[in-house]
Amino acid sequence: MKYIKKKFFIEGIKVRNLAKKFRTPIYCYSYKRLKENINNFKKNFKNLKPIICFAVKANANLKILKEINKFGLGADVVSLGELEKVLKAGIQPKKIVFSGVGKTSEELSFAIDKKILLINTESRSEILEIERIAKRKKRIVNIGIRLNPNTDAKTISQISTGKKQDKFGVTEKYFLELVKYVKNSQYIKLKCISVHIGSQILNHQPYLKMLKVVDRVIKKTNYKFEFIDLGGGMGIPYGKKIKSLNYKRYSSTIKKTLKKHKAKIIFEPGRSIIGNTAILVSKVIYIKKGINKNFVIIDSAMNDLMRPALYGVEHQIIPESKNNNFTKKTYDFVGPICESTDTFLTSKKFQKLYEKDLIIISDVGAYGMSLSSNYNVRPKPAEILIKGRKINIIKKRQKLKDLI
Ligand SMILES: *Cc1c(COP(=O)(O)O)cnc(C)c1O
């Protein structure tokens, strides 16, 4: 993804042509970026020989899941829908873990039938439910138990999951009790200790703290876990000045802290695999004068990309065609939806924009389309995957008639 003669390209395709052909807004993915991210992840964690399970909630496009499967990754799913989708994408059950605080009997039953690698449980009640289903089906089910390590991930509070007040996992004390209980179960085999402390983690420190807790808890259980599932959460730079998480350092700390337990490491990365692979191409509908700023009203809205409205985070916005004619005006990029949070970015330094210009919202591959909705009866955008000079429509734009 780069400018060639002032026009923005994804691989060999001029974004302007995509917008002309498929209209806006459109999500456009780069296959090359996806491949680079996966290879980079594999390379940096090579010394751990981990099982890498893509967190499907970051992006559930079937074609993307098929590509991810081709790279040999497994999947981390959090609902029956996601589980059915990854199976359809061809991901082998033996590479699938099922996470989440509230799996229903129906979901558990299906997962048990499919013989997936692990069901990562989060409460005694869930374990008892699995036991009932397993007994009925005369099966032995492999599970993990998710520990809440009470570690502050130092990320935005809405996506922090590992502090004691968070709903996820079980406390250390409760974990030890559950291990004791499951050890004697006829129908459940405890295979894994799992943690996931949050998302968009850029700092090494929270991971270090988490690993120390995992190490201590394993020692206390005196139990031989076959797997240690460290979850995902690796952050990516959403702006130029931000540094991404140092994988190498994380990897060597894992080795140092957990090697003695001789367990297989599982990762569940979502954002770090898919986040920077996509852009959202939008068109300026109107430009309106405000007090001390101009509102740039674009044809994408919070229903297409919810992260700014949901978490108050920023995605960089860049022009599709550069004109190097900077305005002194502050631009507020906003969507057409009737909510004040339907605002993308305030930019103090942007080139002069005109109505009908195209703009590009960056790094929308993760939690972009997967969080989109039909709010305001707006159809969901199309998704396009670019491979070199090849354009693949991987999801058609929703038709209004399907919503009415
Ligand atoms: C959301 C989630 C992930 C993925 O998080 P990323 O920040 O996208 O890497 C992994 N595991 C669990 C249990 C999750 O809930």
The ligand as an SDF file (V2000), in Angstrom:
LIG
                    3D

 15 15  0  0  0  0  0  0  0  0999 V2000
  -10.3300  -11.0230   21.4130 C   0  0  0  0  0  0  0  0  0  0  0  0
   -9.5930  -12.2170   21.8450 C   0  0  0  0  0  0  0  0  0  0  0  0
   -8.3880  -12.5510   21.2260 C   0  0  0  0  0  0  0  0  0  0  0  0
   -7.7300  -11.7170   20.1420 C   0  0  0  0  0  0  0  0  0  0  0  0
   -7.2790  -10.4830   20.5930 O   0  0  0  0  0  0  0  0  0  0  0  0
   -6.3890   -9.5670   19.6150 P   0  0  0  0  0  0  0  0  0  0  0  0
   -6.1390   -8.3600   20.4210 O   0  0  0  0  0  0  0  0  0  0  0  0
   -7.1920   -9.2710   18.4210 O   0  0  0  0  0  0  0  0  0  0  0  0
   -5.1400  -10.3160   19.3040 O   0  0  0  0  0  0  0  0  0  0  0  0
   -7.7530  -13.7090   21.6290 C   0  0  0  0  0  0  0  0  0  0  0  0
   -8.2720  -14.5030   22.6010 N   0  0  0  0  0  0  0  0  0  0  0  0
   -9.4250  -14.2070   23.2260 C   0  0  0  0  0  0  0  0  0  0  0  0
   -9.9490  -15.1240   24.2620 C   0  0  0  0  0  0  0  0  0  0  0  0
  -10.1270  -13.0500   22.8700 C   0  0  0  0  0  0  0  0  0  0  0  0
  -11.2570  -12.7610   23.5050 O   0  0  0  0  0  0  0  0  0  0  0  0
  1  2  1  0
  2  3  1  0
  2 14  2  0
  3  4  1  0
  3 10  2  0
  4  5  1  0
  5  6  1  0
  6  7  2  0
  6  8  1  0
  6  9  1  0
 10 11  1  0
 11 12  2  0
 12 13  1  0
 12 14  1  0
 14 15  1  0
M  END
$$$$
